[in-house]
Each structure stands twice: as structure tokens, then as C-alpha cells.
Amino acid sequence: MIPNKSNFKFQELTPITGVKPYVLRFWETEFPEISPVNSESGQKIYSRQDVETILKIKSLLFDEKKSIPEVKLALRGHSLAEDVIKEEKVSMAPPVFATESAVTISTVSDQTKILHSLMELRSFVDQIKLKYQW
């Protein structure tokens, strides 16, 4: 539970959030939603919103077992699937499905084209997996 006040010092965050100081520092670099300000004495001061964001990040990472990229998307209000659809462009034409009676692969050239298309598709999926750390 967050104490009823609007600003918090860095030292207060670990008891409130249960997150170690080095993890909090790392999260500050990864998540722009955490934006402490420096006081005149040089101490970091966190708003109540920062503390709520830290608790949300903690829940998404540890309770829901999301990856950091997934948490970033969740904080922005996106799902991973929506982001993949918006950001990734498929350079090849979508597959054409035919009925069983119309499917004939008559030449080695046709087989080679199909194999090449499947390899491109697999490469695309591997790039998405790497990008989003699946």
C-alpha cells in the first residue's frame, strides 16, 4: 500500500514497492513513464504516479510473467499482436489457398518457389521472435 503523500524519496521506494534499488535504477532507464525529478539537494523525488507505475511494472513482470518489451507495450496501452501488425510489413504476397482438386505442383520449379516462400515466411517469424524476445 502506498502511503498517503504525493512525493517520495528514492530510499522510500524499496520498502513501499519491494523492488531493489538497482532494479529501480534500471527501470528508470527502460521505462520513460518513471520520471523522478531532482530536488535542490540532488535527491531523486518520485511522484505518486511514479510509484504506481513501478508497482504496475512489477506486477506485469513478476506476476503476469511478461517480458520488458511486452510491459512497455502494455504501459502504452497496446497488445503485442497489435504492435506486430502495425510495425511489421510482409514483403511477400499473402498465401493463396486453393481447393484440393485445384492443387497441382507439376514442376520442380513450382516446388522450389513454394519452398523459397516458406523459407522467407520462417525468416520473418524468426525476426519477430528476436525483436520481441519470444
DAZI-V223247 format. One record per residue. N is the residue number from 1. RES is the residue in one letter. OMEGA is omega in whole degrees, 0 to 359 (* if undefined). Layout:
N & RES & OMEGA
N & RES & OMEGA
//
This chain:
1 & M & 182
2 & I & 176
3 & P & 183
4 & N & 174
5 & K & 188
6 & S & 182
7 & N & 183
8 & F & 174
9 & K & 181
10 & F & 182
11 & Q & 181
12 & E & 188
13 & L & 182
14 & T & 178
15 & P & 182
16 & I & 188
17 & T & 185
18 & G & 180
19 & V & 183
20 & K & 183
21 & P & 182
22 & Y & 177
23 & V & 177
24 & L & 178
25 & R & 178
26 & F & 180
27 & W & 177
28 & E & 180
29 & T & 184
30 & E & 187
31 & F & 180
32 & P & 178
33 & E & 175
34 & I & 186
35 & S & 178
36 & P & 175
37 & V & 178
38 & N & 177
39 & S & 178
40 & E & 180
41 & S & 177
42 & G & 178
43 & Q & 175
44 & K & 178
45 & I & 182
46 & Y & 177
47 & S & 176
48 & R & 178
49 & Q & 177
50 & D & 181
51 & V & 178
52 & E & 178
53 & T & 178
54 & I & 179
55 & L & 178
56 & K & 178
57 & I & 179
58 & K & 180
59 & S & 181
60 & L & 181
61 & L & 190
62 & F & 182
63 & D & 182
64 & E & 176
65 & K & 177
66 & K & 176
67 & S & 179
68 & I & 177
69 & P & 178
70 & E & 178
71 & V & 178
72 & K & 179
73 & L & 180
74 & A & 180
75 & L & 177
76 & R & 178
77 & G & 178
78 & H & 169
79 & S & 180
80 & L & 181
81 & A & 179
82 & E & 182
83 & D & 179
84 & V & 181
85 & I & 183
86 & K & 189
87 & E & 186
88 & E & 176
89 & K & 177
90 & V & 184
91 & S & 181
92 & M & 180
93 & A & 178
94 & P & 181
95 & P & 178
96 & V & 180
97 & F & 181
98 & A & 177
99 & T & 182
100 & E & 183
101 & S & 182
102 & A & 184
103 & V & 173
104 & T & 176
105 & I & 191
106 & S & 186
107 & T & 175
108 & V & 179
109 & S & 178
110 & D & 179
111 & Q & 179
112 & T & 178
113 & K & 180
114 & I & 179
115 & L & 179
116 & H & 179
117 & S & 178
118 & L & 178
119 & M & 177
120 & E & 179
121 & L & 178
122 & R & 178
123 & S & 178
124 & F & 180
125 & V & 178
126 & D & 178
127 & Q & 178
128 & I & 179
129 & K & 180
130 & L & 183
131 & K & 185
132 & Y & 175
133 & Q & 178
134 & W & *
//
